[in-house]
Amino acid sequence: MSQTWATSGLDLHLDLDPAAGRRAALEHALRDAVRTGRLAPGTRLPATRRLAAELGLARNTVSAAYDQLVAEGYLTARRGAGTLVAPLAHPAPARTAPEPGPADAPRHDLRPGSPDLTLFPTADWLRSTRRALGAAPADAHGYGDPRGRVELRRALAGYLGRTRGVQADPERVVVTTGYVRGLSLLARVLGGPIAMEDPGLAFHREVVRHAGARVVPLPVDEDGAHAFPDDVTAAVVTPAHQYPTGVTLHPARRRALVDWARDTGAVVVEDDYDGEFRYDRQPVGALQGTAPDHVVYAGSVSKTLGPGSRLGWLVLPPRLVDDVVDLQRHTDRQAGAHGQLTLADLITSHAYDRHIRSCRLRYRRRRDLLVEALREHAPLGVSAGLHVLVRHPDEDAARTAAAARGLALGGFREHWHRPGPTTPQGLVIGYGTPAEHAYRPALRVLTEVLAGTR
Ligand SMILES: Cc1ncc(COP(=O)(O)O)c(C=O)c1O
């Protein structure tokens, strides 16, 4: 016999072995639920009368089973408090795949990739969720438009136009679960070969290959990407703040890139991953704003709120919309509607702008401290974003010395398409990740390590 009961709002499924006696079967099922952690310490069990009625047992059978498990230490019974699962009397067995815990995390984390996750605007997010879901029509909980909720597409169109100069008609916006998802959709729709910056993020090259497209290198110098090839379907670039060198695409190169796309029919994919964080100059507007028929603008909240939110967007040239939307419908249906509605409210209430402004101030302070600490090492790419690049003759030695002091740093070599013995080396240093209190100690270790390995 199997039965599911709800206690304290909790559903629990019990399998009672029909071959055992009724009381023994109930005892066995409860013991098993406590041991495996399905009944957590402190959980209140249903009253004997209710459980007896639900399981079709006599009440004194249930009482006797409870008494037995109290005697064995699985449960506790107190007058007035009912019968509860005993606190940690029988801890659940370890999970088969242990989750990484603090012991696995470096003491000082200056790897690039993540913003300060402790800055996530929880109160604003909760307020927006309450407001947005409170006002949402019932269809928000059903299958929706594969492009994403219209509330978010409209909010993004306004926000991206205002802050980044993107020409974004909501009809051409597709909400995704982040940049990687958007890149994968594009690679599948466009096919290869696709030119990707060299150096660039190796993971993104893998994403494109996973989508079945060949990757060819797009060289980068101090003015950004250049030598755009003729025989590709797309060039993927990071014009505002090249990843990882940090250079800004020179205005002449921007023009050349757009001309190249017009001449060849290829698409430019503009990855604007940290466009919100520019410190020294007026923000560099999105390339897409100058050629919306040839450039896909791609962004996400991964640097502003955190990658866990999994929300991103593509603003597409008209000719790509149908194919991308069709692929989205057939592979993902749509990104989660509740997060989309919340983000739409966050943007339209301007809480998103306020959050970004306050993060920008913090990150600028961190950037200033880092530049000061690294002044003898000529850091590159310091005017924007959440990371800098420092050239180093032996990045492995530096990273090993850092790791011995509990400091994790990113390497430069892995970003090259074909790293070899003469590949430039260096350290990619992220200043977004540490929480505020942990930042200066991390910088101290960094400067000591660099002083010892040059
Ligand atoms: C170069 C670059 N582009 C894009 C992203 C954002 O990716 P996603 O939106 O999939 O989290 C990142 C995140 O670290 C990045 O480093």
The ligand as an SDF file (V2000), in Angstrom:
LIG
                    3D

 16 16  0  0  0  0  0  0  0  0999 V2000
   32.9380   37.3690  -22.6120 C   0  0  0  0  0  0  0  0  0  0  0  0
   31.6260   37.0220  -21.9460 C   0  0  0  0  0  0  0  0  0  0  0  0
   30.4990   37.1070  -22.6410 N   0  0  0  0  0  0  0  0  0  0  0  0
   29.3050   36.8160  -22.0970 C   0  0  0  0  0  0  0  0  0  0  0  0
   29.2000   36.4100  -20.7880 C   0  0  0  0  0  0  0  0  0  0  0  0
   27.8420   36.1010  -20.1950 C   0  0  0  0  0  0  0  0  0  0  0  0
   27.4570   34.7860  -20.4150 O   0  0  0  0  0  0  0  0  0  0  0  0
   26.0720   34.2470  -19.8480 P   0  0  0  0  0  0  0  0  0  0  0  0
   25.0330   35.3020  -20.1230 O   0  0  0  0  0  0  0  0  0  0  0  0
   25.7970   32.9880  -20.6270 O   0  0  0  0  0  0  0  0  0  0  0  0
   26.2170   33.9970  -18.3930 O   0  0  0  0  0  0  0  0  0  0  0  0
   30.3480   36.2950  -20.0250 C   0  0  0  0  0  0  0  0  0  0  0  0
   30.2300   35.8470  -18.6200 C   0  0  0  0  0  0  0  0  0  0  0  0
   31.1340   35.7380  -17.8730 O   0  0  0  0  0  0  0  0  0  0  0  0
   31.5910   36.6210  -20.6150 C   0  0  0  0  0  0  0  0  0  0  0  0
   32.7350   36.5280  -19.9180 O   0  0  0  0  0  0  0  0  0  0  0  0
  1  2  1  0
  2  3  1  0
  2 15  2  0
  3  4  2  0
  4  5  1  0
  5  6  1  0
  5 12  2  0
  6  7  1  0
  7  8  1  0
  8  9  2  0
  8 10  1  0
  8 11  1  0
 12 13  1  0
 12 15  1  0
 13 14  2  0
 15 16  1  0
M  END
$$$$
